[in-house]
């Protein structure tokens, strides 16, 4: 019996236990990681739910510590699905409460100890976080408050976590702090990059959140200037590939003769002018995301070569006999009706079905006039970083509301920028500065 008792710690030292910390708060992750490392844990960190999922697949941790708010996924839904996929992982909330029905780790008390250490040594961060400017909610984050698997995060915890998080400021302002908000409402909370509260924009955010953690190819369709590249960047940011490259190539901006070399790369001497070898955009995105903008402009011959890569994940540089295995997630975008083009033969049907596994449509600005004021405020605040912040009067706003916006959000930004320049030192934009005739679409 004595021999068996002594063998257990030795076995533990041979295979260190692993903890995964899922929190948007970089400071919290760092402090908890330091304490657990001192207790001989191997620690993996994730800033959101999607990244935590990928880290768990790689490291198979004994324990995961989950914050009360995640920037990309609803916490309750994440916990439920995580437990279903990793039933042997001990799940602990950051308030020292284990999630019900999960495996009880023999080292759980060490995790509780680490969380209490953070509370005792940094009370300012936990209990005195500043208020969000437009929310009057007591910023209390108590480690002793009970929690359960099914209940939503409290408003105080959301407020404190959001105020400390090191993500984008716009997303902090969208944190739902009312305890009465249901988890379904939290899931429809918009992505920080997408300005607008209209139903169609919330649907775009919802679809982004659903597909971002997966490797599923995504096709983004929408009119010019409606924010397709912003959607692609959000998909990458919220994915498990967020720390890897996000590589963009505009298929309409590169001549057909050069597009293949840009995509697949080439060896030295492969063609006239190829004085040295070059890595293609696909290979440069290895491990990350490849964004093919204006995919509808890609020549049919090159579509066949792209199809082969999409099917097998291998490419061949121009002038090279060897194939290269590349792991990328493909996101494509177009303003053209590809479904019609594949029926007419203008776009390969087999490639279309490979790329359009999941569709996201970005609406035109005319489809969401209720978002116009939010967009105006956003762009004026953005321009205020380089010049005094300007406001817009009622007459100018009425002109904007009456416009059809053929150039969509991009046109609106250019109209406001031009108006701000024309206004000079005047703090107010009036109808006299609003000019649509030379708008840059």
C-alpha positions in Angstrom: 0.0 0.0 0.0 2.8 2.4 0.9 4.5 1.7 -2.5 1.3 2.4 -4.4 0.9 5.6 -2.5 4.4 6.9 -3.4 4.0 5.9 -7.1 1.1 8.2 -7.7 2.9 11.6 -7.3 5.8 10.3 -9.5 3.4 9.4 -12.3 1.9 12.8 -12.0 5.2 14.5 -12.4 6.0 12.4 -15.5 2.8 13.6 -17.2 2.1 17.1 -16.1 -1.6 18.0 -15.8 -2.9 20.6 -18.2 -5.3 23.5 -17.6 -6.9 25.6 -20.2 -8.0 29.2 -19.4 -10.8 30.6 -21.6 -11.1 34.4 -21.0 -11.1 37.6 -23.0 -9.2 39.2 -20.1 -5.5 39.0 -20.9 -4.5 40.1 -17.4 -6.7 37.5 -15.7 -5.2 34.8 -18.0 -1.7 35.8 -17.2 -2.2 35.9 -13.4 -4.0 32.6 -13.3 -1.4 31.0 -15.6 1.4 32.2 -13.3 -0.1 30.7 -10.2 -1.0 27.4 -11.9 2.4 27.1 -13.4 3.8 27.4 -9.9 1.7 24.5 -8.9 3.3 22.4 -11.8 0.5 22.8 -14.2 1.0 23.1 -17.9 -1.3 26.0 -19.0 -2.9 26.8 -22.3 -4.7 30.1 -22.9 -7.6 31.1 -25.2 -9.1 34.6 -25.7 -12.5 33.2 -26.8 -14.6 30.1 -27.1 -13.5 29.2 -30.6 -9.9 29.3 -29.7 -10.5 27.3 -26.5 -12.2 24.6 -28.5 -9.1 24.3 -30.8 -6.7 24.3 -27.8 -8.7 21.6 -26.1 -8.5 19.4 -29.2 -4.7 19.8 -29.3 -3.9 19.5 -25.6 -6.7 17.4 -24.1 -6.7 19.3 -20.7 -7.7 17.9 -17.3 -9.4 21.2 -16.5 -10.8 24.2 -18.3 -11.5 27.5 -16.4 -14.1 29.6 -18.3 -14.8 33.3 -17.8 -18.4 34.5 -17.3 -18.3 36.2 -20.7 -16.7 35.2 -24.0 -16.4 37.7 -26.9 -17.4 35.2 -29.6 -19.8 32.6 -28.1 -22.6 32.5 -25.6 -21.1 31.0 -22.5 -24.0 28.7 -21.5 -24.1 27.2 -25.0 -20.4 26.9 -25.2 -20.3 25.0 -21.8 -23.0 22.7 -22.9 -21.4 21.8 -26.2 -17.9 21.6 -24.7 -19.1 19.1 -22.0 -20.7 17.0 -24.7 -17.5 16.9 -26.8 -15.0 16.6 -23.8 -16.9 14.7 -21.1 -13.8 13.9 -19.1 -12.6 17.5 -18.7 -13.4 19.2 -15.4 -15.1 22.5 -16.2 -14.8 25.3 -13.7 -16.3 28.8 -13.9 -14.1 31.7 -12.9 -16.2 32.2 -9.8 -14.8 28.9 -8.4 -18.0 27.0 -9.3 -17.7 23.7 -11.1 -20.2 23.1 -13.9 -22.7 20.5 -12.9 -22.5 17.0 -14.3 -18.9 17.3 -15.4 -16.0 15.1 -14.4 -14.5 16.0 -11.0 -10.8 16.4 -11.3 -8.7 15.2 -8.3 -6.8 18.5 -8.7 -9.8 20.8 -8.6 -8.9 22.2 -5.2 -5.6 23.5 -6.7 -7.7 25.4 -9.3 -9.9 26.8 -6.6 -6.8 27.9 -4.7 -5.4 29.7 -7.7 -8.7 31.6 -8.3 -8.8 32.6 -4.6 -5.2 33.9 -4.8 -6.2 36.2 -7.7 -9.2 37.5 -5.7 -7.0 38.1 -2.6 -4.1 39.8 -4.3 -5.9 42.0 -6.8 -9.1 43.2 -5.2 -9.1 46.3 -7.3 -9.4 44.4 -10.6 -12.2 42.2 -9.2 -14.3 44.6 -7.2 -13.6 48.2 -8.4 -13.7 48.1 -12.1 -14.9 51.4 -13.7 -18.4 51.7 -15.0 -19.1 51.6 -18.7 -19.8 55.2 -19.7 -23.4 54.6 -20.7 -24.4 52.0 -18.1 -25.0 52.7 -14.4 -24.5 49.3 -13.0 -22.6 48.4 -9.8 -19.2 47.0 -11.0 -19.0 44.1 -8.6 -17.4 40.8 -9.5 -17.7 38.5 -6.6 -16.0 35.1 -6.5 -18.4 33.8 -3.9 -21.6 34.3 -5.9 -23.1 30.9 -6.7 -23.4 29.9 -10.4 -24.9 27.0 -12.3 -24.7 25.3 -15.6 -27.9 26.7 -17.0 -28.1 30.3 -15.7 -26.9 33.3 -17.7 -24.0 35.4 -16.6 -24.9 38.2 -14.2 -24.9 41.8 -15.4 -22.2 42.8 -12.9 -19.9 40.1 -14.2 -20.5 41.0 -17.8 -19.8 44.7 -17.0 -16.6 44.0 -15.2 -15.3 41.5 -17.7 -16.1 43.7 -20.7 -14.5 46.7 -19.1 -11.2 44.8 -18.6 -11.1 42.8 -21.8 -8.4 43.6 -24.3 -10.5 43.2 -27.4 -12.0 46.0 -29.6 -13.7 48.9 -27.8 -16.8 48.7 -29.9 -17.6 45.2 -28.8 -17.3 46.2 -25.1 -20.1 48.7 -25.7 -22.4 45.9 -26.9 -22.1 43.7 -23.8 -25.6 43.0 -22.5 -25.6 43.9 -18.8 -29.2 43.3 -17.9 -29.7 40.1 -15.9 -33.0 39.7 -17.6 -31.6 39.3 -21.1 -32.0 35.7 -22.2 -29.2 33.6 -23.7 -30.9 33.6 -27.1 -30.7 37.4 -27.1 -27.0 37.3 -26.2 -26.4 35.0 -29.2 -27.8 37.7 -31.5 -25.6 40.4 -30.1 -23.8 42.0 -33.0 -20.2 41.6 -34.0 -18.2 44.7 -33.0 -17.1 45.4 -36.6 -20.6 45.4 -38.0 -22.3 48.7 -37.2 -26.1 48.4 -37.1 -29.0 47.0 -35.1 -31.3 46.2 -37.9 -32.6 42.6 -38.2 -30.6 41.8 -41.3 -27.4 43.0 -39.7 -28.0 41.0 -36.5 -28.6 38.0 -38.8 -25.2 38.5 -40.4 -23.6 38.6 -36.9 -25.5 35.4 -35.9 -24.3 33.5 -39.0 -20.7 34.7 -38.4 -20.8 33.4 -34.8 -22.2 30.1 -35.9 -19.7 29.3 -38.6 -16.5 31.1 -37.4 -15.3 28.3 -35.1 -15.5 25.7 -38.0 -13.3 25.2 -41.0 -16.3 25.3 -43.3 -15.8 27.3 -46.5 -17.9 30.5 -46.6 -19.2 32.5 -49.5 -20.1 36.1 -48.8 -22.4 37.7 -51.3 -23.5 41.4 -51.3 -23.3 44.6 -53.3 -20.2 46.6 -53.6 -19.4 48.6 -50.5 -21.5 46.6 -48.2 -18.7 45.3 -46.0 -17.9 41.9 -47.3 -14.2 42.1 -46.4 -15.2 43.2 -42.8 -17.3 40.1 -42.5 -14.3 38.0 -43.7 -12.0 39.6 -41.2 -14.6 38.9 -38.4 -14.8 35.3 -39.4 -11.0 35.0 -39.1 -10.8 36.9 -35.8 -13.4 34.6 -34.2 -11.9 31.4 -35.6 -9.4 29.0 -34.1 -7.0 30.3 -36.8 -7.0 33.8 -35.5 -3.3 33.7 -34.6 -2.4 32.6 -38.1 -2.2 34.7 -41.3 -5.2 36.3 -42.9 -4.3 36.6 -46.6 -6.4 38.6 -49.1 -6.2 38.5 -52.8 -8.5 40.5 -55.1 -9.2 38.3 -58.1 -10.4 41.4 -60.1 -7.4 43.5 -59.4 -4.7 41.2 -60.8 -4.3 40.5 -64.5 -5.2 37.0 -65.6 -1.6 36.3 -66.7 -0.3 37.0 -63.2 -3.1 35.7 -61.0 -2.1 32.0 -61.1 1.5 32.9 -60.0 0.0 35.1 -57.2 -2.2 32.3 -56.0 0.1 29.3 -56.4 3.6 30.8 -56.5 6.4 29.9 -58.9 9.9 28.7 -59.1 12.9 30.6 -60.4 12.9 30.7 -64.2 9.4 29.3 -64.4 8.5 32.1 -66.9 10.1 35.2 -68.4 10.9 37.7 -65.6 10.8 35.1 -62.8 14.3 35.8 -61.6 13.6 34.2 -58.3 11.1 31.9 -56.7 8.1 33.2 -54.9 5.6 31.8 -52.4 2.0 32.1 -53.5 -0.8 33.7 -51.5 -2.3 30.3 -50.8 0.9 28.9 -49.3 1.4 32.2 -47.4 -1.9 31.6 -45.6 -0.9 28.2 -44.4 -2.6 27.5 -41.0 -4.8 30.6 -41.4 -7.4 32.0 -43.7 -7.4 32.8 -47.4 -9.8 35.5 -48.5 -10.6 35.4 -52.2 -12.3 38.7 -52.9 -14.4 39.1 -56.1 -14.1 35.4 -56.8 -16.6 35.8 -59.6 -13.9 37.5 -61.7 -11.6 34.5 -61.6 -11.0 33.1 -65.2 -12.5 29.7 -65.8 -9.2 28.0 -66.5 -7.9 29.1 -63.1 -11.1 28.0 -61.4 -10.3 24.4 -62.3 -6.9 24.7 -60.7 -8.4 26.3 -57.6 -11.0 23.5 -57.5 -8.2 20.9 -57.3 -6.6 22.6 -54.4 -10.0 23.0 -52.6 -10.6 19.3 -53.0 -7.3 17.8 -51.9 -5.5 20.7 -50.1 -2.4 20.4 -52.4 -0.9 22.9 -54.8 1.8 22.9 -57.3 3.9 26.0 -57.9 4.4 27.1 -61.5 7.5 25.4 -62.8 7.7 22.9 -60.0 7.0 19.1 -60.2 6.5 18.7 -56.5 3.1 19.3 -54.7 2.9 21.2 -51.4 0.3 20.4 -48.8 -1.3 23.5 -47.4 -3.9 23.9 -44.6 -6.1 27.0 -45.2 -9.7 27.9 -44.6 -11.2 29.6 -47.7 -13.5 32.5 -47.6 -14.7 33.9 -50.9 -16.7 37.0 -51.7 -18.5 38.4 -54.7 -21.0 41.1 -55.7 -22.2 38.9 -58.6 -25.0 36.3 -58.5 -22.8 33.3 -58.7 -25.8 30.9 -58.4 -27.0 32.3 -61.8 -23.5 32.4 -63.3 -22.9 28.7 -62.5 -26.2 27.8 -64.3 -25.1 29.8 -67.4 -21.6 28.4 -67.4 -19.9 31.7 -66.4 -18.7 30.1 -63.2 -17.9 26.5 -62.6 -20.7 24.7 -60.8 -18.4 22.3 -59.0 -16.3 25.1 -57.6 -19.4 27.0 -56.6 -20.7 24.1 -54.5 -17.3 23.7 -52.9 -17.1 27.4 -51.9 -20.8 28.0 -51.0 -21.0 25.5 -48.2 -22.2 28.3 -46.0 -23.6 31.6 -47.4 -23.6 35.0 -45.7 -25.3 37.9 -47.5 -24.3 41.5 -46.6 -27.3 43.8 -47.1 -27.2 47.0 -49.0 -27.5 50.3 -47.0 -30.9 50.9 -48.6 -32.2 47.7 -47.0 -31.4 49.0 -43.5 -32.2 52.7 -43.2 -32.6 52.4 -39.5 -28.9 51.9 -39.2 -28.0 55.1 -40.9 -27.7 57.2 -37.8 -25.5 54.6 -36.1 -23.2 54.6 -39.1 -23.0 58.4 -39.3 -22.1 58.5 -35.6 -19.5 55.8 -36.1 -17.8 57.5 -39.1 -17.8 61.0 -37.5 -16.2 59.5 -34.3 -13.7 57.7 -36.5 -12.8 60.9 -38.3 -12.5 62.6 -34.9 -9.3 60.8 -34.2 -7.5 63.0 -36.8 -9.6 66.2 -36.5 -12.1 67.8 -34.1 -15.2 65.7 -33.8 -18.1 67.1 -35.8 -21.8 66.7 -35.5 -24.5 66.7 -38.1 -27.6 68.9 -38.1 -31.2 67.7 -38.9 -31.3 69.1 -42.4 -28.1 67.2 -43.4 -29.4 64.1 -41.8 -32.6 64.3 -43.7 -30.6 64.5 -47.0 -28.7 61.4 -46.1 -31.9 59.5 -45.2 -33.5 60.5 -48.6 -30.5 59.2 -50.6 -30.6 55.8 -52.3 -26.9 54.9 -51.5 -25.8 53.0 -54.6 -22.3 52.8 -53.2 -23.6 51.6 -49.8 -21.6 52.0 -46.6 -18.4 52.9 -48.4 -20.2 55.8 -50.2 -21.6 57.0 -46.9 -18.1 57.1 -45.4 -16.8 59.1 -48.4 -19.7 61.6 -48.4 -19.2 62.3 -44.7 -15.4 62.6 -45.1 -15.9 65.1 -47.9 -18.4 67.0 -45.9 -16.1 67.2 -42.9 -13.3 68.6 -45.1 -15.7 71.2 -46.7 -16.9 72.3 -43.2 -13.4 73.3 -42.2 -13.3 74.5 -38.6 -17.1 74.5 -38.3 -18.2 71.9 -35.7 -21.5 71.2 -37.4 -22.1 69.5 -40.8 -25.0 71.1 -42.6 -26.9 70.3 -45.8 -24.6 72.7 -47.7 -21.6 70.4 -47.2 -23.5 67.2 -48.3 -22.6 66.4 -51.9 -23.5 63.1 -53.5 -22.5 63.9 -57.1 -18.8 63.0 -56.8 -19.1 60.3 -54.2 -16.4 57.7 -54.5 -18.1 54.4 -54.7 
